[in-house]
């Protein structure tokens, strides 16, 4: 009986330590409010370009997605 209660205390302690560790990790994570390399930034960049530059940038982006050079 003593062994089962000490085992229960041991697992309870592990659970409590795990919960506090998880809470610490979640609370200390940095939240990115602004991603300068995301799709929104790319579209904002495209809108700032002239029509010719925009077409060239879009074709370069397509080439990066399909490096074999096959057009869709």
PyMOL Python script that loads the backbone (N, CA, C, O; Angstrom):
from pymol import cmd

cmd.read_pdbstr("""\
ATOM      1  N   UNK A   1       0.824  -1.185   0.000  1.00  0.00           N
ATOM      2  CA  UNK A   1       0.000   0.000   0.000  1.00  0.00           C
ATOM      3  C   UNK A   1       0.869   1.249   0.000  1.00  0.00           C
ATOM      4  O   UNK A   1       0.569   2.220  -0.695  1.00  0.00           O
ATOM      5  N   UNK A   2       1.944   1.225   0.778  1.00  0.00           N
ATOM      6  CA  UNK A   2       2.849   2.358   0.833  1.00  0.00           C
ATOM      7  C   UNK A   2       3.530   2.580  -0.514  1.00  0.00           C
ATOM      8  O   UNK A   2       3.783   3.714  -0.919  1.00  0.00           O
ATOM      9  N   UNK A   3       3.821   1.473  -1.202  1.00  0.00           N
ATOM     10  CA  UNK A   3       4.475   1.575  -2.513  1.00  0.00           C
ATOM     11  C   UNK A   3       3.553   2.223  -3.533  1.00  0.00           C
ATOM     12  O   UNK A   3       4.004   3.022  -4.353  1.00  0.00           O
ATOM     13  N   UNK A   4       2.282   1.893  -3.494  1.00  0.00           N
ATOM     14  CA  UNK A   4       1.356   2.471  -4.464  1.00  0.00           C
ATOM     15  C   UNK A   4       1.118   3.953  -4.192  1.00  0.00           C
ATOM     16  O   UNK A   4       0.954   4.729  -5.134  1.00  0.00           O
ATOM     17  N   UNK A   5       1.095   4.360  -2.926  1.00  0.00           N
ATOM     18  CA  UNK A   5       0.892   5.775  -2.635  1.00  0.00           C
ATOM     19  C   UNK A   5       2.144   6.592  -2.965  1.00  0.00           C
ATOM     20  O   UNK A   5       2.031   7.735  -3.408  1.00  0.00           O
ATOM     21  N   UNK A   6       3.323   6.028  -2.760  1.00  0.00           N
ATOM     22  CA  UNK A   6       4.540   6.759  -3.122  1.00  0.00           C
ATOM     23  C   UNK A   6       4.675   6.848  -4.644  1.00  0.00           C
ATOM     24  O   UNK A   6       5.194   7.829  -5.176  1.00  0.00           O
ATOM     25  N   UNK A   7       4.204   5.817  -5.329  1.00  0.00           N
ATOM     26  CA  UNK A   7       4.203   5.857  -6.794  1.00  0.00           C
ATOM     27  C   UNK A   7       3.231   6.925  -7.296  1.00  0.00           C
ATOM     28  O   UNK A   7       3.525   7.627  -8.263  1.00  0.00           O
ATOM     29  N   UNK A   8       2.102   7.045  -6.657  1.00  0.00           N
ATOM     30  CA  UNK A   8       1.129   8.069  -7.042  1.00  0.00           C
ATOM     31  C   UNK A   8       1.691   9.471  -6.796  1.00  0.00           C
ATOM     32  O   UNK A   8       1.495  10.371  -7.612  1.00  0.00           O
ATOM     33  N   UNK A   9       2.380   9.654  -5.686  1.00  0.00           N
ATOM     34  CA  UNK A   9       3.005  10.951  -5.385  1.00  0.00           C
ATOM     35  C   UNK A   9       4.082  11.257  -6.412  1.00  0.00           C
ATOM     36  O   UNK A   9       4.214  12.398  -6.854  1.00  0.00           O
ATOM     37  N   UNK A  10       4.851  10.251  -6.792  1.00  0.00           N
ATOM     38  CA  UNK A  10       5.899  10.425  -7.793  1.00  0.00           C
ATOM     39  C   UNK A  10       5.309  10.885  -9.122  1.00  0.00           C
ATOM     40  O   UNK A  10       5.807  11.844  -9.712  1.00  0.00           O
ATOM     41  N   UNK A  11       4.271  10.232  -9.602  1.00  0.00           N
ATOM     42  CA  UNK A  11       3.648  10.612 -10.867  1.00  0.00           C
ATOM     43  C   UNK A  11       2.946  11.968 -10.769  1.00  0.00           C
ATOM     44  O   UNK A  11       2.917  12.720 -11.743  1.00  0.00           O
ATOM     45  N   UNK A  12       2.389  12.280  -9.620  1.00  0.00           N
ATOM     46  CA  UNK A  12       1.786  13.595  -9.427  1.00  0.00           C
ATOM     47  C   UNK A  12       2.851  14.681  -9.508  1.00  0.00           C
ATOM     48  O   UNK A  12       2.621  15.735 -10.101  1.00  0.00           O
ATOM     49  N   UNK A  13       4.010  14.430  -8.917  1.00  0.00           N
ATOM     50  CA  UNK A  13       5.109  15.402  -8.973  1.00  0.00           C
ATOM     51  C   UNK A  13       5.581  15.591 -10.411  1.00  0.00           C
ATOM     52  O   UNK A  13       5.848  16.715 -10.837  1.00  0.00           O
ATOM     53  N   UNK A  14       5.685  14.501 -11.152  1.00  0.00           N
ATOM     54  CA  UNK A  14       6.074  14.598 -12.563  1.00  0.00           C
ATOM     55  C   UNK A  14       5.043  15.419 -13.344  1.00  0.00           C
ATOM     56  O   UNK A  14       5.408  16.250 -14.176  1.00  0.00           O
ATOM     57  N   UNK A  15       3.781  15.189 -13.078  1.00  0.00           N
ATOM     58  CA  UNK A  15       2.723  15.931 -13.769  1.00  0.00           C
ATOM     59  C   UNK A  15       2.786  17.419 -13.459  1.00  0.00           C
ATOM     60  O   UNK A  15       2.628  18.249 -14.355  1.00  0.00           O
ATOM     61  N   UNK A  16       3.013  17.757 -12.214  1.00  0.00           N
ATOM     62  CA  UNK A  16       3.067  19.167 -11.825  1.00  0.00           C
ATOM     63  C   UNK A  16       4.275  19.852 -12.458  1.00  0.00           C
ATOM     64  O   UNK A  16       4.164  20.960 -12.984  1.00  0.00           O
ATOM     65  N   UNK A  17       5.423  19.191 -12.405  1.00  0.00           N
ATOM     66  CA  UNK A  17       6.630  19.764 -13.021  1.00  0.00           C
ATOM     67  C   UNK A  17       6.431  19.921 -14.528  1.00  0.00           C
ATOM     68  O   UNK A  17       6.838  20.933 -15.097  1.00  0.00           O
ATOM     69  N   UNK A  18       5.823  18.952 -15.170  1.00  0.00           N
ATOM     70  CA  UNK A  18       5.562  19.029 -16.613  1.00  0.00           C
ATOM     71  C   UNK A  18       4.621  20.175 -16.933  1.00  0.00           C
ATOM     72  O   UNK A  18       4.832  20.891 -17.912  1.00  0.00           O
ATOM     73  N   UNK A  19       3.589  20.360 -16.129  1.00  0.00           N
ATOM     74  CA  UNK A  19       2.629  21.446 -16.371  1.00  0.00           C
ATOM     75  C   UNK A  19       3.303  22.809 -16.235  1.00  0.00           C
ATOM     76  O   UNK A  19       3.069  23.701 -17.050  1.00  0.00           O
ATOM     77  N   UNK A  20       4.134  22.972 -15.215  1.00  0.00           N
ATOM     78  CA  UNK A  20       4.837  24.241 -15.047  1.00  0.00           C
ATOM     79  C   UNK A  20       5.845  24.483 -16.168  1.00  0.00           C
ATOM     80  O   UNK A  20       6.010  25.616 -16.621  1.00  0.00           O
ATOM     81  N   UNK A  21       6.511  23.436 -16.613  1.00  0.00           N
ATOM     82  CA  UNK A  21       7.464  23.566 -17.711  1.00  0.00           C
ATOM     83  C   UNK A  21       6.750  23.974 -18.993  1.00  0.00           C
ATOM     84  O   UNK A  21       7.213  24.861 -19.712  1.00  0.00           O
ATOM     85  N   UNK A  22       5.639  23.336 -19.275  1.00  0.00           N
ATOM     86  CA  UNK A  22       4.865  23.672 -20.464  1.00  0.00           C
ATOM     87  C   UNK A  22       4.354  25.109 -20.391  1.00  0.00           C
ATOM     88  O   UNK A  22       4.421  25.834 -21.383  1.00  0.00           O
ATOM     89  N   UNK A  23       3.852  25.525 -19.247  1.00  0.00           N
ATOM     90  CA  UNK A  23       3.367  26.897 -19.081  1.00  0.00           C
ATOM     91  C   UNK A  23       4.501  27.894 -19.279  1.00  0.00           C
ATOM     92  O   UNK A  23       4.298  28.936 -19.902  1.00  0.00           O
ATOM     93  N   UNK A  24       5.684  27.599 -18.767  1.00  0.00           N
ATOM     94  CA  UNK A  24       6.835  28.483 -18.932  1.00  0.00           C
ATOM     95  C   UNK A  24       7.218  28.602 -20.398  1.00  0.00           C
ATOM     96  O   UNK A  24       7.481  29.702 -20.885  1.00  0.00           O
ATOM     97  N   UNK A  25       7.251  27.484 -21.099  1.00  0.00           N
ATOM     98  CA  UNK A  25       7.617  27.506 -22.518  1.00  0.00           C
ATOM     99  C   UNK A  25       6.605  28.311 -23.326  1.00  0.00           C
ATOM    100  O   UNK A  25       6.988  29.115 -24.175  1.00  0.00           O
ATOM    101  N   UNK A  26       5.334  28.102 -23.070  1.00  0.00           N
ATOM    102  CA  UNK A  26       4.293  28.817 -23.813  1.00  0.00           C
ATOM    103  C   UNK A  26       4.355  30.313 -23.530  1.00  0.00           C
ATOM    104  O   UNK A  26       4.209  31.119 -24.450  1.00  0.00           O
ATOM    105  N   UNK A  27       4.566  30.691 -22.294  1.00  0.00           N
ATOM    106  CA  UNK A  27       4.570  32.109 -21.935  1.00  0.00           C
ATOM    107  C   UNK A  27       5.829  32.840 -22.393  1.00  0.00           C
ATOM    108  O   UNK A  27       5.795  34.058 -22.570  1.00  0.00           O
ATOM    109  N   UNK A  28       6.923  32.136 -22.586  1.00  0.00           N
ATOM    110  CA  UNK A  28       8.168  32.802 -22.973  1.00  0.00           C
ATOM    111  C   UNK A  28       8.423  32.781 -24.476  1.00  0.00           C
ATOM    112  O   UNK A  28       9.437  33.309 -24.934  1.00  0.00           O
ATOM    113  N   UNK A  29       7.532  32.188 -25.241  1.00  0.00           N
ATOM    114  CA  UNK A  29       7.701  32.183 -26.689  1.00  0.00           C
ATOM    115  C   UNK A  29       7.525  33.583 -27.244  1.00  0.00           C
ATOM    116  O   UNK A  29       6.626  34.318 -26.835  1.00  0.00           O
ATOM    117  N   UNK A  30       8.402  33.951 -28.189  1.00  0.00           N
ATOM    118  CA  UNK A  30       8.266  35.252 -28.838  1.00  0.00           C
ATOM    119  C   UNK A  30       7.156  35.161 -29.871  1.00  0.00           C
ATOM    120  O   UNK A  30       7.061  34.193 -30.625  1.00  0.00           O
ATOM    121  N   UNK A  31       6.336  36.171 -29.890  1.00  0.00           N
ATOM    122  CA  UNK A  31       5.264  36.221 -30.868  1.00  0.00           C
ATOM    123  C   UNK A  31       5.678  37.183 -31.973  1.00  0.00           C
ATOM    124  O   UNK A  31       5.998  38.342 -31.711  1.00  0.00           O
ATOM    125  N   UNK A  32       5.669  36.693 -33.214  1.00  0.00           N
ATOM    126  CA  UNK A  32       6.037  37.529 -34.340  1.00  0.00           C
ATOM    127  C   UNK A  32       4.803  38.290 -34.805  1.00  0.00           C
ATOM    128  O   UNK A  32       3.860  37.708 -35.342  1.00  0.00           O
ATOM    129  N   UNK A  33       4.827  39.571 -34.594  1.00  0.00           N
ATOM    130  CA  UNK A  33       3.714  40.391 -35.047  1.00  0.00           C
ATOM    131  C   UNK A  33       3.863  40.731 -36.524  1.00  0.00           C
ATOM    132  O   UNK A  33       2.879  40.992 -37.217  1.00  0.00           O
ATOM    133  N   UNK A  34       5.093  40.724 -36.990  1.00  0.00           N
ATOM    134  CA  UNK A  34       5.353  41.125 -38.371  1.00  0.00           C
ATOM    135  C   UNK A  34       6.391  40.185 -38.968  1.00  0.00           C
ATOM    136  O   UNK A  34       7.494  40.061 -38.437  1.00  0.00           O
ATOM    137  N   UNK A  35       6.050  39.538 -40.045  1.00  0.00           N
ATOM    138  CA  UNK A  35       6.978  38.652 -40.742  1.00  0.00           C
ATOM    139  C   UNK A  35       7.401  39.330 -42.037  1.00  0.00           C
ATOM    140  O   UNK A  35       6.607  39.389 -42.976  1.00  0.00           O
ATOM    141  N   UNK A  36       8.621  39.841 -42.119  1.00  0.00           N
ATOM    142  CA  UNK A  36       9.039  40.580 -43.312  1.00  0.00           C
ATOM    143  C   UNK A  36       9.218  39.695 -44.540  1.00  0.00           C
ATOM    144  O   UNK A  36       9.408  40.217 -45.638  1.00  0.00           O
ATOM    145  N   UNK A  37       9.163  38.384 -44.392  1.00  0.00           N
ATOM    146  CA  UNK A  37       9.388  37.494 -45.527  1.00  0.00           C
ATOM    147  C   UNK A  37       8.144  36.702 -45.896  1.00  0.00           C
ATOM    148  O   UNK A  37       8.237  35.738 -46.655  1.00  0.00           O
ATOM    149  N   UNK A  38       6.999  37.078 -45.386  1.00  0.00           N
ATOM    150  CA  UNK A  38       5.782  36.328 -45.639  1.00  0.00           C
ATOM    151  C   UNK A  38       5.101  36.730 -46.928  1.00  0.00           C
ATOM    152  O   UNK A  38       5.553  37.638 -47.626  1.00  0.00           O
ATOM    153  N   UNK A  39       4.008  36.047 -47.242  1.00  0.00           N
ATOM    154  CA  UNK A  39       3.277  36.339 -48.477  1.00  0.00           C
ATOM    155  C   UNK A  39       2.686  37.744 -48.505  1.00  0.00           C
ATOM    156  O   UNK A  39       2.595  38.348 -49.573  1.00  0.00           O
ATOM    157  N   UNK A  40       2.286  38.271 -47.359  1.00  0.00           N
ATOM    158  CA  UNK A  40       1.720  39.629 -47.329  1.00  0.00           C
ATOM    159  C   UNK A  40       2.781  40.641 -47.734  1.00  0.00           C
ATOM    160  O   UNK A  40       2.503  41.571 -48.492  1.00  0.00           O
ATOM    161  N   UNK A  41       3.994  40.460 -47.229  1.00  0.00           N
ATOM    162  CA  UNK A  41       5.088  41.371 -47.583  1.00  0.00           C
ATOM    163  C   UNK A  41       5.413  41.250 -49.068  1.00  0.00           C
ATOM    164  O   UNK A  41       5.717  42.251 -49.717  1.00  0.00           O
ATOM    165  N   UNK A  42       5.353  40.035 -49.612  1.00  0.00           N
ATOM    166  CA  UNK A  42       5.626  39.847 -51.038  1.00  0.00           C
ATOM    167  C   UNK A  42       4.590  40.569 -51.889  1.00  0.00           C
ATOM    168  O   UNK A  42       4.945  41.229 -52.866  1.00  0.00           O
ATOM    169  N   UNK A  43       3.324  40.454 -51.534  1.00  0.00           N
ATOM    170  CA  UNK A  43       2.281  41.131 -52.306  1.00  0.00           C
ATOM    171  C   UNK A  43       2.374  42.645 -52.156  1.00  0.00           C
ATOM    172  O   UNK A  43       2.095  43.374 -53.108  1.00  0.00           O
ATOM    173  N   UNK A  44       2.761  43.129 -50.980  1.00  0.00           N
ATOM    174  CA  UNK A  44       2.954  44.562 -50.792  1.00  0.00           C
ATOM    175  C   UNK A  44       4.107  45.051 -51.668  1.00  0.00           C
ATOM    176  O   UNK A  44       4.041  46.139 -52.241  1.00  0.00           O
ATOM    177  N   UNK A  45       5.148  44.253 -51.768  1.00  0.00           N
ATOM    178  CA  UNK A  45       6.285  44.587 -52.619  1.00  0.00           C
ATOM    179  C   UNK A  45       5.853  44.621 -54.090  1.00  0.00           C
ATOM    180  O   UNK A  45       6.245  45.516 -54.838  1.00  0.00           O
ATOM    181  N   UNK A  46       5.045  43.642 -54.492  1.00  0.00           N
ATOM    182  CA  UNK A  46       4.570  43.615 -55.886  1.00  0.00           C
ATOM    183  C   UNK A  46       3.738  44.841 -56.219  1.00  0.00           C
ATOM    184  O   UNK A  46       3.862  45.392 -57.312  1.00  0.00           O
ATOM    185  N   UNK A  47       2.901  45.269 -55.305  1.00  0.00           N
ATOM    186  CA  UNK A  47       2.053  46.431 -55.557  1.00  0.00           C
ATOM    187  C   UNK A  47       2.872  47.712 -55.730  1.00  0.00           C
ATOM    188  O   UNK A  47       2.426  48.648 -56.394  1.00  0.00           O
ATOM    189  N   UNK A  48       4.061  47.756 -55.138  1.00  0.00           N
ATOM    190  CA  UNK A  48       4.895  48.950 -55.227  1.00  0.00           C
ATOM    191  C   UNK A  48       5.690  49.008 -56.528  1.00  0.00           C
ATOM    192  O   UNK A  48       6.277  50.043 -56.842  1.00  0.00           O
ATOM    193  N   UNK A  49       5.719  47.920 -57.283  1.00  0.00           N
ATOM    194  CA  UNK A  49       6.509  47.872 -58.512  1.00  0.00           C
ATOM    195  C   UNK A  49       5.718  48.388 -59.707  1.00  0.00           C
ATOM    196  O   UNK A  49       4.489  48.459 -59.684  1.00  0.00           O
ATOM    197  N   UNK A  50       6.454  48.743 -60.744  1.00  0.00           N
ATOM    198  CA  UNK A  50       5.803  49.102 -62.006  1.00  0.00           C
ATOM    199  C   UNK A  50       5.275  47.831 -62.659  1.00  0.00           C
ATOM    200  O   UNK A  50       5.593  46.726 -62.220  1.00  0.00           O
ATOM    201  N   UNK A  51       4.472  47.986 -63.705  1.00  0.00           N
ATOM    202  CA  UNK A  51       3.870  46.824 -64.363  1.00  0.00           C
ATOM    203  C   UNK A  51       4.924  45.880 -64.945  1.00  0.00           C
ATOM    204  O   UNK A  51       4.807  44.663 -64.806  1.00  0.00           O
ATOM    205  N   UNK A  52       5.937  46.427 -65.587  1.00  0.00           N
ATOM    206  CA  UNK A  52       6.978  45.595 -66.205  1.00  0.00           C
ATOM    207  C   UNK A  52       7.780  44.869 -65.125  1.00  0.00           C
ATOM    208  O   UNK A  52       8.054  43.676 -65.247  1.00  0.00           O
ATOM    209  N   UNK A  53       8.151  45.582 -64.082  1.00  0.00           N
ATOM    210  CA  UNK A  53       8.898  44.962 -62.989  1.00  0.00           C
ATOM    211  C   UNK A  53       8.054  43.908 -62.278  1.00  0.00           C
ATOM    212  O   UNK A  53       8.571  42.877 -61.848  1.00  0.00           O
ATOM    213  N   UNK A  54       6.774  44.166 -62.160  1.00  0.00           N
ATOM    214  CA  UNK A  54       5.865  43.214 -61.516  1.00  0.00           C
ATOM    215  C   UNK A  54       5.812  41.913 -62.310  1.00  0.00           C
ATOM    216  O   UNK A  54       5.850  40.829 -61.728  1.00  0.00           O
ATOM    217  N   UNK A  55       5.725  42.016 -63.640  1.00  0.00           N
ATOM    218  CA  UNK A  55       5.691  40.808 -64.472  1.00  0.00           C
ATOM    219  C   UNK A  55       6.994  40.022 -64.348  1.00  0.00           C
ATOM    220  O   UNK A  55       6.981  38.793 -64.273  1.00  0.00           O
ATOM    221  N   UNK A  56       8.115  40.735 -64.326  1.00  0.00           N
ATOM    222  CA  UNK A  56       9.412  40.072 -64.201  1.00  0.00           C
ATOM    223  C   UNK A  56       9.528  39.370 -62.848  1.00  0.00           C
ATOM    224  O   UNK A  56      10.018  38.243 -62.774  1.00  0.00           O
ATOM    225  N   UNK A  57       9.083  40.025 -61.788  1.00  0.00           N
ATOM    226  CA  UNK A  57       9.151  39.432 -60.449  1.00  0.00           C
ATOM    227  C   UNK A  57       8.256  38.210 -60.352  1.00  0.00           C
ATOM    228  O   UNK A  57       8.639  37.208 -59.748  1.00  0.00           O
ATOM    229  N   UNK A  58       7.072  38.279 -60.936  1.00  0.00           N
ATOM    230  CA  UNK A  58       6.170  37.118 -60.915  1.00  0.00           C
ATOM    231  C   UNK A  58       6.763  35.949 -61.685  1.00  0.00           C
ATOM    232  O   UNK A  58       6.636  34.802 -61.256  1.00  0.00           O
ATOM    233  N   UNK A  59       7.408  36.219 -62.816  1.00  0.00           N
ATOM    234  CA  UNK A  59       8.015  35.130 -63.581  1.00  0.00           C
ATOM    235  C   UNK A  59       9.188  34.522 -62.800  1.00  0.00           C
ATOM    236  O   UNK A  59       9.396  33.310 -62.841  1.00  0.00           O
ATOM    237  N   UNK A  60       9.952  35.358 -62.092  1.00  0.00           N
ATOM    238  CA  UNK A  60      11.038  34.831 -61.267  1.00  0.00           C
ATOM    239  C   UNK A  60      10.487  33.982 -60.121  1.00  0.00           C
ATOM    240  O   UNK A  60      11.072  32.958 -59.769  1.00  0.00           O
ATOM    241  N   UNK A  61       9.373  34.401 -59.545  1.00  0.00           N
ATOM    242  CA  UNK A  61       8.764  33.628 -58.465  1.00  0.00           C
ATOM    243  C   UNK A  61       8.271  32.286 -58.988  1.00  0.00           C
ATOM    244  O   UNK A  61       8.401  31.269 -58.308  1.00  0.00           O
ATOM    245  N   UNK A  62       7.709  32.278 -60.189  1.00  0.00           N
ATOM    246  CA  UNK A  62       7.265  31.007 -60.780  1.00  0.00           C
ATOM    247  C   UNK A  62       8.453  30.086 -61.032  1.00  0.00           C
ATOM    248  O   UNK A  62       8.367  28.877 -60.814  1.00  0.00           O
ATOM    249  N   UNK A  63       9.566  30.663 -61.495  1.00  0.00           N
ATOM    250  CA  UNK A  63      10.768  29.853 -61.736  1.00  0.00           C
ATOM    251  C   UNK A  63      11.298  29.262 -60.435  1.00  0.00           C
ATOM    252  O   UNK A  63      11.813  28.144 -60.422  1.00  0.00           O
ATOM    253  N   UNK A  64      11.175  30.008 -59.345  1.00  0.00           N
ATOM    254  CA  UNK A  64      11.632  29.495 -58.048  1.00  0.00           C
ATOM    255  C   UNK A  64      10.743  28.344 -57.575  1.00  0.00           C
ATOM    256  O   UNK A  64      11.221  27.414 -56.925  1.00  0.00           O
ATOM    257  N   UNK A  65       9.459  28.409 -57.898  1.00  0.00           N
ATOM    258  CA  UNK A  65       8.543  27.339 -57.513  1.00  0.00           C
ATOM    259  C   UNK A  65       8.747  26.102 -58.393  1.00  0.00           C
ATOM    260  O   UNK A  65       8.601  24.975 -57.919  1.00  0.00           O
ATOM    261  N   UNK A  66       9.083  26.308 -59.673  1.00  0.00           N
ATOM    262  CA  UNK A  66       9.270  25.215 -60.608  1.00  0.00           C
ATOM    263  C   UNK A  66      10.677  25.340 -61.212  1.00  0.00           C
ATOM    264  O   UNK A  66      10.830  25.895 -62.300  1.00  0.00           O
ATOM    265  N   UNK A  67      11.700  24.831 -60.520  1.00  0.00           N
ATOM    266  CA  UNK A  67      13.071  25.022 -60.980  1.00  0.00           C
ATOM    267  C   UNK A  67      13.399  24.290 -62.266  1.00  0.00           C
ATOM    268  O   UNK A  67      14.449  24.555 -62.850  1.00  0.00           O
ATOM    269  N   UNK A  68      12.546  23.374 -62.742  1.00  0.00           N
ATOM    270  CA  UNK A  68      12.832  22.656 -63.993  1.00  0.00           C
ATOM    271  C   UNK A  68      12.606  23.536 -65.209  1.00  0.00           C
ATOM    272  O   UNK A  68      13.050  23.208 -66.309  1.00  0.00           O
ATOM    273  N   UNK A  69      11.915  24.655 -65.016  1.00  0.00           N
ATOM    274  CA  UNK A  69      11.685  25.577 -66.123  1.00  0.00           C
ATOM    275  C   UNK A  69      10.431  25.264 -66.905  1.00  0.00           C
ATOM    276  O   UNK A  69      10.134  25.947 -67.885  1.00  0.00           O
ATOM    277  N   UNK A  70       9.698  24.266 -66.508  1.00  0.00           N
ATOM    278  CA  UNK A  70       8.458  23.921 -67.204  1.00  0.00           C
ATOM    279  C   UNK A  70       7.389  24.947 -66.866  1.00  0.00           C
ATOM    280  O   UNK A  70       7.099  25.185 -65.694  1.00  0.00           O
ATOM    281  N   UNK A  71       6.811  25.548 -67.881  1.00  0.00           N
ATOM    282  CA  UNK A  71       5.732  26.518 -67.667  1.00  0.00           C
ATOM    283  C   UNK A  71       4.428  25.784 -67.474  1.00  0.00           C
ATOM    284  O   UNK A  71       4.213  24.690 -67.996  1.00  0.00           O
ATOM    285  N   UNK A  72       3.579  26.413 -66.718  1.00  0.00           N
ATOM    286  CA  UNK A  72       2.260  25.800 -66.501  1.00  0.00           C
ATOM    287  C   UNK A  72       1.239  26.464 -67.376  1.00  0.00           C
ATOM    288  O   UNK A  72       0.065  26.094 -67.344  1.00  0.00           O
TER     289      UNK A  72
END
""", "prot")
cmd.dss("prot")
cmd.show_as("cartoon", "prot")
cmd.util.cbc("prot")
cmd.orient("prot")
